[in-house]
Amino acid sequence: MVLKILCFAGSLCFLLFGMKLMSEGIQRNAGQKLQSALAFMTGNRFVGLFTGCFLTMIIQSSGATTVMLVSFVNAGLLTLEQSVGVIFGANIGTTVTAWIVALFGFNFKIEAFAIPIFGLGYFFTIVKKLKNYQGAGQALMGFGLVFIALGMLKDAFNFSDEHLVYFAKVQSFGTLSLCIAVFVGIIFTALIHSSSAMTAIVLTMASNRAVSWEFGAAMVIGSEIGSTIDSIMAAVGTKANAKRTALIHVMFNVATVVVALILFRPFLAFIDFLVPGSIESNIIYHIAALHTCFKLMGTVLFIPFTRQIATATRKIIKDDKEEETYIYHLEFSEKTARETPETIVFNAQKEIADFTDVVVEMFDALQIGIKSIDENFVQKEFVTIEKLETYTDQMYEQLTHYLVRCSSLSISDQSLENVNLMIQICEELESMADGCLSIANQIKKAVEKEMPFRQEDLERLLPYFELSRQLLQFIYKNVSKIERLSKEQFDFAAGLENQIDEERKNLKKIARKRLESGADVKAELLYLDIIRQIEKLGDRCFDLADDLERR
């Protein structure tokens, strides 16, 4: 018996590792396309349902989908209402694994195709010319390992008649046996973090007559609650909406289990009606069909109430307390990094967009100071710019550290290229924030020393500064996508940069002429310095455009 337990443990590890390898390989091969599909879906509950279902079918892991979902809600990429449909869809998508196991796992010698598939996948990962297909190779290796593990599990569950009699006794206690089965399903799924793996185990046990139809069905139903462990762990330390998303997952799964247990015997009779053949001869198909119908039932029951479910979670989990203004905090989720490393990179893009947004806000405040160099700017806008510059320092430090950690993850080459580009963008944005503060300090100096500035000089500065601001706005629209600029887009940015250079030359000529005619030296030198600083801001904006164009 000890040997049986050790064989089962080893087979289970093979199964879990194979599923993990397959999921990570698919995610790596797809890059951030799957995340993009999830992040930019509409608020329609049925679109969310389809998105969650399709995504989970592709990556073969509802846990990875829910971890990704919690992460996106926490980052503000998805609303709470949008997440509800995705959760429902993810539960349906995960049923594909059970059908793959039922259809292919027990009908012929698994090793006959599993080992060649694993070998083909390994070939993809070692040949340099096929480096773009390393993710696909990894997925094939995982796929092969899953079926090798199923063969090993089948052998591990090949019990003697004596053991089968013992199992039959445990399953002969009526309602108590069903409660035990549900409890085992919950605990074991929570321990292995995979309802798909749990269902594969139940199917294997059923095929070897180790569990009855009712006991196996109860274990599969119980696994629905155990599968929520990933979303719960992903929600630890997140914002209120992310915690609500995890709560929705728990509430939905628990409610579905309760309904299924209340209607347990009629539900099993319905499955028996749907699946042809006797239960004894087709028990694996009965269990696979129950797994699918059970999750479809929950979705049909609760999909009309997505808004009400979201509202209920808002009452249970209160809004976050107002945090101190201008304090930046970026959490690197180890759970998300393990489950869906590409999501970590995708979240960084959102933070880059926020970083750019802060710099745009500094530009707006600075423009007010250029319009009227007076005490009002020093008391209001200068204070804002100073605080925002401190905030950008925090963003630069934490985001750069975050991106460096991203570069060590198992991500696609495209994502790694995006990470390196985002590190450069962070440097440029931080330099631009420093430049804004330098100009604000010059304006403050002019106000405090009551330096004389002509209104016409200030009016000349505004269109000059506006050119830099337009260039930044152009960058703002493109930087969060981390996509290469087209020739037309780059030419537009280059045109703005040329206009900034020409205007700088004109303004410097005017200032020098006034110096020669006896104007206030300190005021004119300060005016020239502001011109130079604004030109440097334009250079930084164009450097960002150049980074995007050359990627």
N, C-alpha and C positions, 0 to 999 in steps of 0.2 A: 504493500500500500504506500509505503514511503517513496518507493521508486516511482509509483504512479503520480504522486503529488509533485515530485521533482520534475518528471516529464511534462506534467501539465504546466508548471511554473515556467519551464524553459520554452514550451510551445507558445504560452501566452506572451512572453517577452518577444519572441519572434514575430507574433501577430501584431503587437503594439508597435514594435519598431518598423515593421513593414508598412503599416498604415501611416505612421509618422513620416517615413521616408517618401511614400507616395504623395502625401499631402504637401510636404515641403517642396518636392520636385515640381509638382504642378504649379504651386505658387511662384517658385523661382522662375519657371519657364514662362509663365504669364506676366512676370514682372508686376507692375502696378495697375495693369489693365483691369484685373478683377476688383481691386480696391476702388478704382475710378468708377466702375459700374455701380458699386455699392454707394459710394459717396455722393454721386450726382444723380441719383434716381429722384423721381418726383414724389410728392406727398401722397399720391394715390395708393390706397392700402393694397390694391390688387397688383400694382406694379411692384410694390415692396414684397408682396408674397411671392411673386414670380422671381424677383431678384434673389431673395434668400434661398428659394428652392434650387434655382439654377446654380448659384454660387456653391452651395453645399454639395450638389451632385458633382460639380467639377472637382472640388478640392477634397471630397470624401470625408468631411469632418464638420459636423454641426458645432462642435466645440470651437474650432478655429473661426467659424463664421460668427458665433456669438462673442468671442473675444474681440474680433475685429469690430463688431458692431458696438460693443461697450466702449472701445477705444475711440471710435468715430463720434459717438454721442458726447463723450467726454471732451473731445476736441472742438465740438460745435459744428462738425461737418454734417451731422444728421440731427433732426429733431426727434423728440421722444415719440411723437405720433408716427413718424416714418419707421422707427425701429420696431414697432409692434408687428407690422406686416412681415418684416424680414424674419423676425423670430418664428412666426407661424410657418413661413416658407422653409426656413432652415430645418425645422422638425420634419417636414415632408421630404426634403432632399436627402436626409440621412437614411431613408428607407431603401435607397438604391443598393447600399452595401449588402443588406439582407438578401435582396433578390440575386445579386451577383453570387453570393455564397450558396444560396439555394439552387440556382440554375447550373452553376459550374463546379461547385465544391464537392459534390458527392456522386456525380454521375459517371466519372471516369477517373483514371489514375492521374492525380493532380500533377505529380512530378514530371509527367510526360511533356507538359508545356511550361510549367512554372520555372524549371531550371534554365531552359533555353531563353526564356524571357528575361530572367535575371542576368544571364550572360550577355544578352544583347544590350541591356541597359548599362551594364558595366563597360561594354565596348564604347558606348557613346560618351562615357565620362572620362575615358583615358586617351581618346584620340584627339589631338590638338585641333585638327581641322573641323572637328564637330563640337567645338567648345560652346557654340550657340545652342546646342541641343543637350547640354549637360543636365539641365533641369528635367527634360524629357527622359533622359537616361536614368536619372535618379528616381523618377516616378515609376519607370518600368522595373527597376530593381525592387522598389517597394511593393509593386504589384506581384512580382514573382515571390517575394518573401511572404506575402499574405497567404498565398495558396500553398506554399511549402509549410507554413505554420498550421494551416487548416488540416493538412495531411497528418502532421505530427499530433494535433489535437485529437483527430479521429482515432489515432492509435492510443493516445493517452486515455481516452474515454472508452476503450474497448474492455469493459468490466466483465468479470466472471459472473456466473449465475448467482453466486453467494452475495456479491456486492449489489447486484440488481435487486435481489430480495430485500436487502437493507434499504436501498433507495425507495423501493415500493412502499415500505413501512412508513417512511418519513412523509410520503405523499398520500397516505391513507387516513389522515386525520381530519378530512373535510375542510371546513372553513379555516381551521388553524393552519393546515398545510398551505393554503393559499396565502395566508398572512405571512408565513415563513418565506414563501417564494417571493412575495413582493418586497419583503425586508432584505432578502439576499440580493435581489435585483438592484435595490437602492444602494446598499452598502458596497457591493462589488463594483458597480458602475462608477461610483464616486471614487473608489480606490484606483481603478485603472483609467479613469478619465475618458472613457469611450463607450457610449451606448452601442455603437456599431460593433465593437469588439465583443461586448456582452451578448448581443444578439447572435453573433457568430458562434459563441460558446454554447448558447442555448440550442441553436440549430444542430451543432455537432453532438451535443448530449442527446437531443431528441432522435437524431439519426441512429444512435447506438442504443436506443431504448432505455437510457438512463433517467429520463424525465418523461412524465406523461404530458398529454396535450394541455390539460388544465394547469398543471404546475409550470410548464414551460411558458404558457401564455401569461401567467401571473408574474413570472420573472421578467419577461419582456416589458410588461406594463410598469413594473417597479423601476426598471432601468431608466424610465422617462424622468423620474425625479432625481435619480443619481446623476444624470447628465447635466444638471444645472450647476454642478460644482465649478465648472470652468468659468461661467459668467459671474458667479459669486466671487471667485478669486480675482478675476479681472477687474471687478468693481471696487476692490479694496483701495482706499486712498484716493478715489476719484470724486468728481463733482456730483451734485445731487442728481442730475439727469442721467448720468451713467449708472448710478446706483438704482435709479428707477427702472432703467432698461433691464438690469439684472433681476430686479424684483418682478418685472413683467414676465420674464422667462420662467422664474420659479412659480409665480401664480398660475400661469397658463398651463405648465406641465402638471402641477399638483391638481388643478381643477380637472384637467383631462383624465388624469389617473382616477380621481374620485368618481367621475361620471362612468368611466369604464368598469370600475369595480362594482358600482351600484347595478349596472346593467350587465354584469359579467357573463352569466349563463345565456341570456338572450343574445349577447354579442358573439359569444363563441358559436352558438347555433347558427347565427347569420353567416359567420365565416365558413362554417361547415357546409352551408347551403351554396356559398359562392364557389368554393374550391371543389372540383370534381374528384371522385374517388373517395375511398374510406380514409378515416383519420390515421389508422395504423400504417397504411401504405404510402400516404402522402403527408405525413406530419410536418416535414420541413416546409412544404409549400403552405400548409395551414398557418404555421407560425409566421412565415414571411408575409402572408396576406393579412394576418392579424396586425402585424407591426405597421403595415401601410394604412389599413382601414382605421386603426386606432388613432393614428396621427391625423388622418384626413377628417375623422369625426370631430376631433378637438378644434381643428381649423374652421370647419363649417359652423360649429356652434358659436365660436367666439369672434370670427372675423367681422361680423356686423357691429361689434362693440369696441372697436379699436380706440375711439376717442374717449369712451367712458372708462376703459381700462387705464388709459394714460392719465385721465383726471383722478381716478382712484389712487394711483401711485403718488400723484402730487400731494394728496391729502395725507398719505401714510408717511412719505419722506418729504420733509419740509425743505424749502429753498436754503441754499448755503447762506451763511451769515456774510454780510458785506465785508470783504477783505480790505485791508489798508491799501489805499490808492498808491499806484506806482511801485508796487512790489511784484516782481515777476517770479513765477515758479513753473518750471517745466519738469514733469515727472517722466522718467524712463521706466516703462513697465516691463519688468523681467518676464512676466507671464505672457504678454503680447509678443515680446521678442522671441520667446521660445515657440509659441504657437503660430504666429503669422509675422515673421520678421519684415516682410515687405510693407506691412501696415505701419511699422515704426517709421520707415522712410517716408511714407505717404503723409503721415501726421506732421513730419518735419516741414513739408511743403506748406502746410497750413500756417505753421509758426513763422515761416519766412514771409508769407503774405501779411501776417500780423505785424512783423518787424517793419516791413515796408510801409504799412498803414501808419505806424507811429512816426516814421520819418516824414511822411506826407503831412501829418498833423503838426510837426515842428515847422515845416515849410509854411503852412497856413498861418501859424502864429507869428513867424518871422516877417511875413508879408505885411502884417499889420504894423510892425515896427518900422518897416521901410516907408510905409505910407506917411506916417507921422512920427518923427523922432521926438517923443515927448515923455513926460513923467508917467503918463497913463500906461505906456508900454512897459516901463520898468516895473511898475507895481503889479501888472497882470500878466501880459504875454511872456515877459522875460522869466518870471517865476515858473510858468508852465513849461517853457523850453528847457529850463534848468532841470526840472524834475523829470521831464521826458528823456533828457540826455542821460541822466542817471539810470533811468529805466532801460534805455537801449544798451547801456554798459552791462546791465544784468542779463539782458536778452542775448547779447553777443557772447558772454562768457558761458551761460548755461546751454545755449543752442549749439555753440561750437563743440562743447563737451558732449552733448547729445549726439551730434553728427559723427564725431570721432568714434563713439561707441557703435553707431550704426554701421560704420565702415568695417567693423570686425564681425558683423553678422553674416549668416549664410544667405546672401541676397544675389540677385541677378547682376550681370555686368552693367546693364543699363541703370539699375538702381544705384550701384556703386559709383557710376559716373555722375549721377544726379547728386549723390552725397558730396562728392568732391566739388561740384559746381556750387552747391549751397554753402559750403564753407567759404568759398571765394565771395559769394554774394553777401554773406554775413559781414565779412571784412569791409566790403565797400559800403554797406549800409551804416556800419558803425562809424566809419570815417565821415560819412555824410552828416550823421548826427553830431559828431564833433565839430564839423564845419558850421552847422547851424548855430551851435552854441558860441562859436568864435565870433560870428557876425553879430549875434545878440549881445555879446559882451562889448563889441565895438560901438553898437548903438547906445548901450547903457553908458559907456564911457563918454560918448558925445553929449548925452543928456546931462550927466552929472557935472561935466565941465562947461556946460552951456555953450557948446561950440556952434557957431553960426552956419546954418545950412539953408541955401536958397530953396524955395518950394519947387522951382523948375528943375533943380538938380535931383530932388527926391522923385519928381515925376518921371525923370529920365531913367532912374534906377528901376522903377516898377516894371516896365516892359522887358527890361534886361533880366530881372529876377524871374518874371513870368515865363521866359523861355526855358530857364532851368527847371521851373516848376512843371511846365508842359512835358519836358523830357522825363522827369520823375514820374508823372502820371502815366506816361506811355510805358515806362518800365513796370510800374505798379500793375498794369493790366496784364503783363506777360510773365512777370517773374514767378508768380505762384504756380504757373503751369509747368515751369522748368522745361519748356520746349524751345527748340531752335528757332530763332527769328528768320522769317523769310527775307529774301533780298529786298522786297519793297519795304518791309518793316525796318530793316537795318538802314536802308537809304533814308527813310524818314527821320530816324534817330540821328544819322550823320548830318542831315540837313539842319536840324535844330542845333546841333553842336557847332556847326559852321556859323550859324546866325549868332550864337553866343560869343564866339571868338571875334566876329566882326563888330558886334556891339561893344564888346570890351575895349577894342582898339579906339572906337569913336569916343567913348566915355573918358578914356585915359588922355586922349588928345585935348578934350575940353578942359579937364582938370589941370593939365600942364599949362595951358594957355592962361588960366586964371592965376596959377602960381606965378607966372612970368609978369602978370599985370599987377601983382602985389596983394593977392588974396591971402586970407588967413592960412598960414603954412600948416599948422596942426590940423585944422579942419580939412584941408585939401588932402593931406597925407592920409588922414583917417578915411576920407571918402575913397581914395585910391585903394586903400587896404580892403574896404568893403567890396569894391569892384573885383579885386583879385580873389577874395574869398567866394564870392558868388560864382566866378568863373571856375573855381576849383570844384564847387558843387556840381556844375554842369559836366566837368570832366569825370567826376565819379559816376554820374548817371550814365554817361556814354560808355564808361568802362564796363558797367553792368550790361549794357546792350551788346558790347563787344564780347563779353563772356558768353552771353546767350547765343550770339551769332556763330561763335567758333566751336561750340560744343558738338 
